[in-house]
Amino acid sequence: MVGIGILGSGFISDQYVDGLQDVRAADIVANYSRDLDRAQEFAAKWSPVVSLSRGMTSYDDMEALCADPAVELVIIALPNEVHVEAVGLAAKYGKGVICTKPLARTGAEAKQILDIVESSGIWAAYAECSVFSPNIVKAYDMVQAGGIGDLLTMRAREGHSGPHAPHFWDAETAGGGALLDMGCHTVESARHFFGKDNPVTEVWAWGATLVHGDKTTGEDVATAILKFAGGQVATVESSWIEKGGMQLRHEFVGTAGRLYTDSSATPVWGFIQNPVGYLVEKSDAETGWVYPVPEEARAYGFSQQFRSFVTSFEKGEQPVETFQDGFIVNCILDACYASMTSGVWEKVSYER
């Protein structure tokens, strides 16, 4: 069994712990929130199903959780601006670490995180769930098997009506808007499909604040085009302005065919006049026509991601998604933000 401590008690922490129910070797022994009452509420909710040994000890101090001898692996499910500090504390106590996306706010900050991990020698994984989503995995296997010939282009779209928590809207503190928050998923999808040895060389991007100017100075909609060294092209669309729930779509075009995926597609829909509780992330409505997604933690790849990570940690093997991947994504997004300002194609720099 692997003793796990989770930093955070918000929406993504719930999704992560839901996914960890499917990981036999995972034993969540500790959790953290800045508000101890909230941490204890989180522990009371989840301890019966994911705490196998001693129950979940709640902390309102990150260092105390990382120092807990029962914690072997720390999961960071915190706002972007806290990632450097949290990784540093995990490294101080020699704990393995899994960090939610994006790894950092900028490439320079991601470099700080990489330096901490490399100097301490701790095991580290980048929690990019998109590449673990079942329909993405199936599409990837079909592409790898040559089903659509040589892959030429990818178009990916992730959209909803806006984030859950206030910290996302503070662009200066969070590091960006919709592109950083959501484009990090689809940028890594593109790298996954076109090959991580096939770097993005230059990008063009546009972004604007079309709807949520009362909440944020960051972009609430963005489009980016990524050129790969091998000649392939990916178009990435990110949106916080779309009502009606999640969009999680990919389109792949090759020399011998095309493929489509939709992680938010659901076999359940209907018209209801009375609320029934939680339906789906960012549903925006409790009645009328509704489209609940069953088993969201599995549909979005959280279960598969943590099963892969915990297994790799137990074996001392490198995970499928590393902090180096997170650093590269941040570097690509840096170039996208530069292009938003300049209005021209920008080269991507991966210098450390």
Buried (B, 14 or more C-beta within 10 A) or exposed (E): EBBBBBBBBBBBBBBBBBBBBBBEBBBBBBBBBEEEEBBBBBBEBBBEEBBBEEBBBBBBEBBBBBBBEEBBBBBBBBBBBBBBEBBBBBBBBEBBBBBBBBBBBBBEBBBBBBEBBBEBEBBBBBBBBBBBBBBBBEBBEBBEEEBBEEBBBBBBBBBBBBBEEEBBBBBEEBBBBBBBBBBBBBBBBBBBBBBEEBBBBBBBBBBBBEBBEEBBEBBBBBBBBBBBEBEBBBBBBBBBBBEBBBBBBBBBBBEEEBBEBBBBEBEEEEEBEEEEEEBBBBBBBEEEEBBBBEEBBBBBBBBBBBBBBBBBBBEEEEBBBBBBBBBBBBBBBBBBBBBBEEEEBBEBEBEE
